[in-house]
Amino acid sequence: MLRFLSLGFLILSLAGCGGSGSGSAEMDWKSPVLFSGLHEGFQGGRLVIDANDRVMLAWSKDSHVWASTSSDSVSWASPVQIDDATLRAGLTGLAMNASGMAALVWHAEESSPTADYFKARLYSPQTGWSASSQFLDDLTTDGTGGAVGVNDSGDVIAVFARYDASGHVWARSYTESPGWSPAAERLDNLSNYSNYPDVALDSNGNATAVWEQWDGARNLALARRYSPGSGWDAAPTELSGAGDPGIDKIRLALGSDGDGLAHWTLADRTGVMARRLVSGSWQATETVATGTNIYKSDARIAPDGRIVQTWADSQNVYARINVGGVWDAATTLVSDDAETVNLRSSVMAMDRTNGRVIVMWTRLALDDADGSAVWARRYDPVSGWSAVEQVVPWTPGILYDVDAVVLHNDGRVLAVLAGEDVSVWEYSTYLISYR
């Protein structure tokens, strides 16, 4: 049976999608390139990209958080340990603006004193990583989640959830002057547990944070808005209705003008719901998708305001497009690859300029030893959905997850795969691209 000698972070690259009006040229997928060796413990690779095609890759390894940068998606700078934890730390949030400024948030556990911490560190393409990390709060109770947003002006907001006698959502903001805000602010007003907040900013520094919170009977979808000079608005807005089913994880997508949407899956896995944010006002709840075993949704906002929404169940990835506030009537089966085995993982990315999208997914054979394979499909606002392309053929003995992907303005793609060798049940990491 075919085995890789070592597995891990894999980079996939492809090229030749043409200019801003193109998208019909066939992709030339390159073979996966090993980024980490077997047993090196890379986890949760994340990618971000700026308007000049500079890419940052961040990941967790050996109980610490690491990052590397590349100007061409081929040659990479030596990895840098970002956290300063003495016990263990894990990556929770990463964001980058058009000029290459990045913000990274991690969650650290320490033993002396015994405590959990959320910290952040900033990156400039001119000067590199900030000399020291920033505590996001002075609390020491257990925490979950952790997300960060950064806009093109360099404004940053980090959000995270804490557990104590109950559980709350907190936020800390940064501007170039005067720097980090004096203290973290609590965003929720309930006494029950909250989880997995998300945040995004517009070009003027206005921000929206969303999270899920238990009310004693079900999980609610909640949001709160921030504006420079005024701070957070008076109270959270409940996005889910009083009679709605409980929600699963809620996510957020905003354009540079602040318009966008919050979207979430239902806890019973029967649908995807959304509320669009238009000129600072939440619109009515919309049912984007119905089905069974829906467990994941994602969305991106194009420069023209177009929304590309995807979701996944145990078998496939689907999509709908919203133009001018109207959802298209038909759902697109994105993963139209003629395979009948289960979906294993999926990701989506959009370029910064043209509103083009890449969706990638992996499938798992019926027997672990038979391995898995990777596919991709593109969306262009002019030409629509491309044909499905197989990126990595069925590979016996290797179980692939696609962790992250970015799409360059010229159509090149860079993706991170985690490959697990079933003979030893260990992960390695690869990068794969098209050029």
C-alpha positions as CSV (number, residue, x, y, z in Angstrom):
1,M,0.0,0.0,0.0
2,L,1.3,3.5,-0.9
3,R,2.6,5.4,2.1
4,F,4.1,8.8,2.5
5,L,7.4,8.8,4.4
6,S,6.2,11.8,6.3
7,L,3.0,13.9,6.4
8,G,1.8,17.2,7.8
9,F,1.3,20.7,6.6
10,L,0.9,20.5,2.8
11,I,0.9,23.5,0.5
12,L,-1.1,23.2,-2.7
13,S,-0.6,25.8,-5.4
14,L,-2.1,26.4,-8.8
15,A,-2.0,29.2,-11.4
16,G,-3.3,30.5,-14.7
17,C,-6.8,31.7,-13.9
18,G,-6.1,34.8,-15.9
19,G,-7.0,38.4,-15.3
20,S,-9.9,40.0,-13.4
21,G,-12.5,39.1,-15.9
22,S,-11.3,35.5,-16.4
23,G,-11.8,32.3,-14.5
24,S,-12.2,29.9,-17.3
25,A,-8.6,28.8,-17.8
26,E,-7.8,25.3,-16.4
27,M,-5.9,25.1,-13.2
28,D,-2.5,23.6,-13.2
29,W,-2.3,22.1,-9.7
30,K,1.1,21.4,-8.4
31,S,2.0,18.4,-6.2
32,P,1.7,18.9,-2.5
33,V,4.9,20.3,-0.8
34,L,5.8,19.1,2.6
35,F,5.9,21.9,5.2
36,S,6.4,19.8,8.3
37,G,7.6,16.3,9.0
38,L,5.9,13.4,10.7
39,H,5.4,13.7,14.4
40,E,6.0,17.5,14.4
41,G,2.6,18.2,15.8
42,F,1.4,20.9,13.5
43,Q,-2.3,21.8,14.0
44,G,-4.9,24.1,12.7
45,G,-2.9,25.9,9.9
46,R,-4.4,29.3,9.0
47,L,-3.6,31.5,6.0
48,V,-4.2,35.2,5.4
49,I,-3.2,37.4,2.4
50,D,-2.8,41.1,1.7
51,A,-3.4,43.1,-1.5
52,N,0.2,42.6,-2.6
53,D,0.0,38.8,-2.5
54,R,2.1,38.5,0.7
55,V,0.9,35.5,2.7
56,M,1.1,34.6,6.4
57,L,0.7,31.1,7.6
58,A,0.2,30.5,11.4
59,W,-0.2,27.2,13.3
60,S,0.1,25.5,16.7
61,K,3.0,23.1,17.3
62,D,4.6,21.7,20.4
63,S,2.3,23.6,22.6
64,H,3.2,27.0,21.0
65,V,2.0,29.3,18.2
66,W,4.2,29.8,15.2
67,A,4.0,31.9,12.0
68,S,5.9,32.3,8.7
69,T,5.5,34.7,5.8
70,S,6.0,34.5,2.1
71,S,6.0,37.1,-0.7
72,D,5.5,34.5,-3.5
73,S,3.8,31.6,-1.7
74,V,6.8,29.4,-2.5
75,S,9.8,30.6,-0.4
76,W,9.0,31.0,3.3
77,A,10.7,32.9,6.1
78,S,12.0,31.0,9.1
79,P,9.1,30.2,11.5
80,V,8.8,32.5,14.4
81,Q,7.4,31.5,17.8
82,I,4.7,34.1,18.5
83,D,3.5,33.3,22.0
84,D,5.5,33.6,25.2
85,A,3.7,30.8,27.2
86,T,5.7,28.8,29.6
87,L,3.3,25.8,29.6
88,R,1.1,25.7,26.5
89,A,-0.6,28.0,23.9
90,G,-2.9,27.5,21.0
91,L,-3.8,29.7,18.0
92,T,-7.4,31.1,18.1
93,G,-7.5,34.1,15.8
94,L,-5.6,35.6,12.8
95,A,-6.5,38.5,10.5
96,M,-4.6,40.6,8.0
97,N,-5.5,43.9,6.2
98,A,-4.7,44.9,2.6
99,S,-1.4,46.5,3.4
100,G,-0.1,43.4,5.3
101,M,-0.7,44.4,8.9
102,A,-1.7,41.3,10.9
103,A,-3.1,40.6,14.3
104,L,-2.8,37.2,16.0
105,V,-4.6,36.0,19.2
106,W,-3.8,32.9,21.2
107,H,-5.1,31.2,24.3
108,A,-2.5,30.2,26.9
109,E,-2.6,27.9,29.9
110,E,-0.1,28.5,32.6
111,S,0.7,26.5,35.8
112,S,2.3,29.1,38.0
113,P,0.0,30.8,38.7
114,T,-2.6,28.4,37.4
115,A,-4.5,30.5,34.9
116,D,-5.8,30.9,31.4
117,Y,-4.8,33.9,29.3
118,F,-5.8,35.5,26.0
119,K,-3.0,37.4,24.4
120,A,-2.4,39.2,21.1
121,R,0.5,40.3,19.0
122,L,0.7,42.6,16.0
123,Y,2.7,42.3,12.8
124,S,3.9,45.0,10.4
125,P,5.4,44.1,7.0
126,Q,8.0,46.9,7.6
127,T,9.1,46.0,11.1
128,G,7.9,42.5,11.7
129,W,6.3,41.3,14.9
130,S,5.8,43.6,17.9
131,A,8.4,43.2,20.5
132,S,6.0,42.0,23.2
133,S,2.6,40.4,23.5
134,Q,-0.5,42.1,24.8
135,F,-2.7,40.7,27.6
136,L,-6.3,41.1,26.5
137,D,-7.7,41.0,30.0
138,D,-6.6,40.3,33.6
139,L,-9.0,37.4,34.1
140,T,-7.7,33.9,34.8
141,T,-10.8,31.7,34.4
142,D,-11.1,29.2,31.6
143,G,-11.7,30.6,28.2
144,T,-12.9,29.5,24.8
145,G,-12.9,30.9,21.3
146,G,-10.9,33.9,20.5
147,A,-11.2,35.9,17.2
148,V,-9.7,39.1,15.8
149,G,-10.4,41.5,13.1
150,V,-8.3,44.2,11.5
151,N,-9.3,46.9,8.9
152,D,-7.2,48.7,6.3
153,S,-6.6,51.6,8.7
154,G,-4.9,49.3,11.2
155,D,-7.8,49.2,13.7
156,V,-8.0,45.9,15.6
157,I,-10.6,44.3,17.8
158,A,-10.2,41.0,19.6
159,V,-13.0,39.1,21.2
160,F,-13.1,36.0,23.4
161,A,-15.2,34.1,25.9
162,R,-14.5,33.5,29.6
163,Y,-16.0,31.0,32.0
164,D,-16.5,31.8,35.7
165,A,-19.6,31.2,37.7
166,S,-21.3,31.8,34.4
167,G,-19.7,32.8,31.1
168,H,-19.2,36.1,29.2
169,V,-17.9,37.6,26.0
170,W,-15.2,40.2,26.2
171,A,-13.6,42.6,23.7
172,R,-10.4,44.7,23.5
173,S,-9.6,47.3,20.8
174,Y,-6.5,48.8,19.3
175,T,-5.8,51.8,17.2
176,E,-2.5,53.2,16.1
177,S,-2.9,56.0,18.6
178,P,-3.2,55.6,21.5
179,G,-2.8,51.8,21.1
180,W,-4.7,49.2,23.1
181,S,-7.8,50.3,25.0
182,P,-7.4,50.5,28.8
183,A,-9.2,47.3,29.5
184,A,-11.4,44.6,28.1
185,E,-15.1,45.3,28.0
186,R,-17.9,42.8,28.6
187,L,-20.3,42.5,25.6
188,D,-23.0,40.2,26.9
189,N,-25.7,40.9,29.5
190,L,-26.8,37.4,30.4
191,S,-25.6,35.1,33.2
192,N,-25.4,31.9,31.1
193,Y,-22.5,30.4,29.2
194,S,-21.4,31.9,25.9
195,N,-19.1,30.5,23.2
196,Y,-17.2,31.1,20.0
197,P,-17.5,34.9,19.4
198,D,-16.5,36.4,16.0
199,V,-15.7,40.0,15.0
200,A,-15.2,42.1,11.9
201,L,-14.5,45.8,11.1
202,D,-15.4,48.1,8.3
203,S,-13.0,50.7,6.7
204,N,-14.1,53.4,9.2
205,G,-13.4,51.4,12.3
206,N,-17.0,50.4,13.0
207,A,-17.1,46.8,14.2
208,T,-19.7,44.0,14.8
209,A,-19.2,41.2,17.3
210,V,-21.4,38.1,17.3
211,W,-21.6,35.1,19.7
212,E,-23.8,32.2,20.9
213,Q,-25.2,32.2,24.4
214,W,-27.3,29.8,26.4
215,D,-30.5,31.3,27.9
216,G,-31.4,28.3,30.0
217,A,-33.4,26.6,27.2
218,R,-31.5,27.1,24.0
219,N,-28.5,28.8,22.4
220,L,-29.2,32.4,21.2
221,A,-27.5,34.3,18.3
222,L,-26.4,37.7,19.7
223,A,-24.6,40.7,18.3
224,R,-23.3,44.0,19.4
225,R,-22.0,47.0,17.4
226,Y,-19.0,49.3,18.0
227,S,-18.2,52.7,16.6
228,P,-15.0,54.8,17.1
229,G,-15.5,57.5,19.8
230,S,-18.7,56.1,21.1
231,G,-17.7,52.5,21.9
232,W,-20.1,49.6,22.1
233,D,-23.8,50.2,21.8
234,A,-26.0,50.0,24.9
235,A,-27.0,46.3,24.7
236,P,-26.7,43.2,22.6
237,T,-29.2,42.5,19.8
238,E,-30.7,39.0,19.7
239,L,-30.5,37.9,16.1
240,S,-32.4,34.6,16.5
241,G,-36.1,35.0,17.1
242,A,-38.0,34.0,20.2
243,G,-39.5,31.0,18.6
244,D,-36.5,29.9,16.6
245,P,-34.6,26.6,17.3
246,G,-31.4,26.8,19.2
247,I,-28.3,27.8,17.2
248,D,-24.9,26.2,16.6
249,K,-21.9,28.3,15.8
250,I,-22.5,31.8,14.5
251,R,-20.1,33.5,12.1
252,L,-19.8,37.0,10.6
253,A,-18.8,38.5,7.2
254,L,-18.6,42.2,6.5
255,G,-17.6,44.3,3.5
256,S,-15.4,47.4,3.8
257,D,-18.6,49.6,3.9
258,G,-19.9,47.6,7.0
259,D,-22.6,45.8,5.2
260,G,-22.7,42.0,5.4
261,L,-24.3,39.3,7.4
262,A,-24.3,37.1,10.4
263,H,-25.0,33.5,9.7
264,W,-25.4,30.4,11.8
265,T,-26.4,26.7,11.6
266,L,-29.2,25.3,13.7
267,A,-28.3,23.0,16.6
268,D,-30.5,20.3,15.2
269,R,-28.5,20.5,11.9
270,T,-31.6,21.2,9.8
271,G,-30.7,24.6,8.3
272,V,-28.6,27.7,7.8
273,M,-30.0,31.1,9.0
274,A,-28.8,34.6,8.3
275,R,-29.5,38.2,9.1
276,R,-28.0,40.8,6.8
277,L,-26.6,44.1,8.2
278,V,-27.4,47.0,5.9
279,S,-26.4,50.6,6.7
280,G,-26.0,49.6,10.4
281,S,-29.5,48.0,10.6
282,W,-30.2,44.3,11.0
283,Q,-32.6,43.0,8.4
284,A,-35.2,40.2,9.0
285,T,-34.0,36.6,9.5
286,E,-33.6,34.6,6.3
287,T,-33.5,30.9,5.8
288,V,-30.5,30.3,3.5
289,A,-30.6,26.5,3.5
290,T,-32.6,23.6,4.8
291,G,-31.5,20.0,5.0
292,T,-30.2,17.3,7.3
293,N,-26.9,17.1,9.1
294,I,-25.8,20.6,8.2
295,Y,-22.9,21.4,10.4
296,K,-20.9,24.2,8.9
297,S,-21.6,27.5,7.1
298,D,-19.3,30.1,5.6
299,A,-19.7,33.4,3.8
300,R,-17.7,36.1,2.0
301,I,-18.5,39.6,0.8
302,A,-17.3,40.8,-2.6
303,P,-16.2,44.4,-3.3
304,D,-19.6,44.9,-5.1
305,G,-21.5,43.7,-2.1
306,R,-22.3,40.3,-3.5
307,I,-22.6,37.6,-0.8
308,V,-21.3,34.1,-1.5
309,Q,-22.6,31.7,1.1
310,T,-21.6,28.1,1.4
311,W,-22.5,25.3,3.8
312,A,-21.7,21.6,4.3
313,D,-23.4,18.5,5.5
314,S,-21.9,15.0,5.9
315,Q,-21.9,14.5,2.2
316,N,-21.6,17.7,0.2
317,V,-20.8,21.4,0.0
318,Y,-23.5,23.8,-1.3
319,A,-23.7,27.5,-2.2
320,R,-26.1,30.4,-2.8
321,I,-25.4,33.9,-4.0
322,N,-27.0,37.1,-2.8
323,V,-26.9,40.1,-5.2
324,G,-28.6,43.4,-4.3
325,G,-30.2,41.8,-1.2
326,V,-31.8,39.0,-3.2
327,W,-30.8,35.3,-2.9
328,D,-30.7,33.3,-6.0
329,A,-33.5,30.8,-6.1
330,A,-31.4,27.7,-6.8
331,T,-28.9,26.1,-4.6
332,T,-25.6,25.0,-6.3
333,L,-24.2,21.6,-5.5
334,V,-20.5,22.8,-5.3
335,S,-19.0,19.4,-4.6
336,D,-20.5,17.9,-7.8
337,D,-17.7,15.3,-8.0
338,A,-19.7,12.1,-8.6
339,E,-18.4,10.6,-5.4
340,T,-20.7,9.0,-2.9
341,V,-18.3,8.7,0.1
342,N,-18.5,11.1,3.0
343,L,-17.2,14.7,3.1
344,R,-14.3,15.1,5.5
345,S,-13.5,18.8,5.4
346,S,-14.1,22.0,3.3
347,V,-13.0,25.6,3.2
348,M,-13.7,28.7,1.1
349,A,-11.8,31.9,0.2
350,M,-12.4,35.1,-1.9
351,D,-9.9,37.3,-3.5
352,R,-9.7,41.0,-2.4
353,T,-10.4,42.7,-5.8
354,N,-12.6,40.6,-8.1
355,G,-15.0,38.8,-5.8
356,R,-13.9,35.4,-7.2
357,V,-14.1,32.4,-4.9
358,I,-12.3,29.1,-4.4
359,V,-14.0,26.2,-2.6
360,M,-11.9,23.1,-1.6
361,W,-13.0,19.9,0.0
362,T,-11.8,16.4,0.9
363,R,-13.6,13.1,1.0
364,L,-12.9,10.0,3.2
365,A,-13.0,6.5,1.7
366,L,-15.2,3.9,3.4
367,D,-12.1,2.2,4.8
368,D,-9.4,4.4,6.4
369,A,-6.7,2.5,4.7
370,D,-8.2,3.5,1.3
371,G,-7.4,7.1,2.2
372,S,-8.9,10.3,0.9
373,A,-8.7,12.8,-2.0
374,V,-9.0,16.6,-2.5
375,W,-11.1,18.6,-5.0
376,A,-11.7,22.3,-5.9
377,R,-14.2,24.5,-7.7
378,R,-14.2,28.2,-8.4
379,Y,-16.9,30.9,-8.7
380,D,-16.5,34.0,-10.9
381,P,-19.1,36.8,-10.8
382,V,-19.0,36.9,-14.6
383,S,-18.8,33.3,-15.7
384,G,-20.3,31.5,-12.6
385,W,-19.2,28.2,-11.3
386,S,-16.3,26.3,-13.0
387,A,-16.1,22.6,-13.4
388,V,-15.0,20.5,-10.5
389,E,-11.2,19.6,-10.5
390,Q,-9.5,16.9,-8.6
391,V,-6.5,18.5,-6.8
392,V,-5.1,15.4,-5.1
393,P,-6.0,11.9,-6.3
394,W,-7.2,9.2,-4.0
395,T,-4.2,8.4,-1.7
396,P,-4.3,5.1,0.1
397,G,-3.4,5.3,3.8
398,I,-3.6,9.1,4.0
399,L,-6.5,11.0,5.5
400,Y,-6.5,14.6,4.3
401,D,-8.1,17.6,5.9
402,V,-8.1,21.0,4.1
403,D,-7.4,23.5,6.9
404,A,-7.2,26.8,5.1
405,V,-7.0,28.5,1.6
406,V,-6.3,31.9,0.2
407,L,-7.0,33.2,-3.3
408,H,-4.7,35.7,-5.0
409,N,-6.1,38.5,-7.2
410,D,-4.5,36.9,-10.3
411,G,-6.2,33.5,-9.6
412,R,-3.4,31.7,-7.9
413,V,-4.4,29.6,-4.9
414,L,-2.5,28.5,-1.8
415,A,-4.0,25.9,0.6
416,V,-3.0,24.1,3.7
417,L,-3.6,20.4,4.1
418,A,-3.2,18.2,7.1
419,G,-2.4,14.6,6.2
420,E,-2.8,11.8,8.7
421,D,-0.9,8.5,8.1
422,V,-3.2,5.7,9.3
423,S,-0.3,3.4,9.8
424,V,0.9,5.5,12.7
425,W,-2.0,7.9,13.2
426,E,0.2,11.0,13.1
427,Y,-0.3,14.3,11.3
428,S,2.0,16.2,9.1
429,T,1.3,19.4,7.3
430,Y,1.5,20.3,3.6
431,L,1.0,23.3,1.3
432,I,-0.4,22.9,-2.1
433,S,-0.9,25.6,-4.8
434,Y,-1.5,26.3,-8.4
435,R,0.7,28.7,-10.3
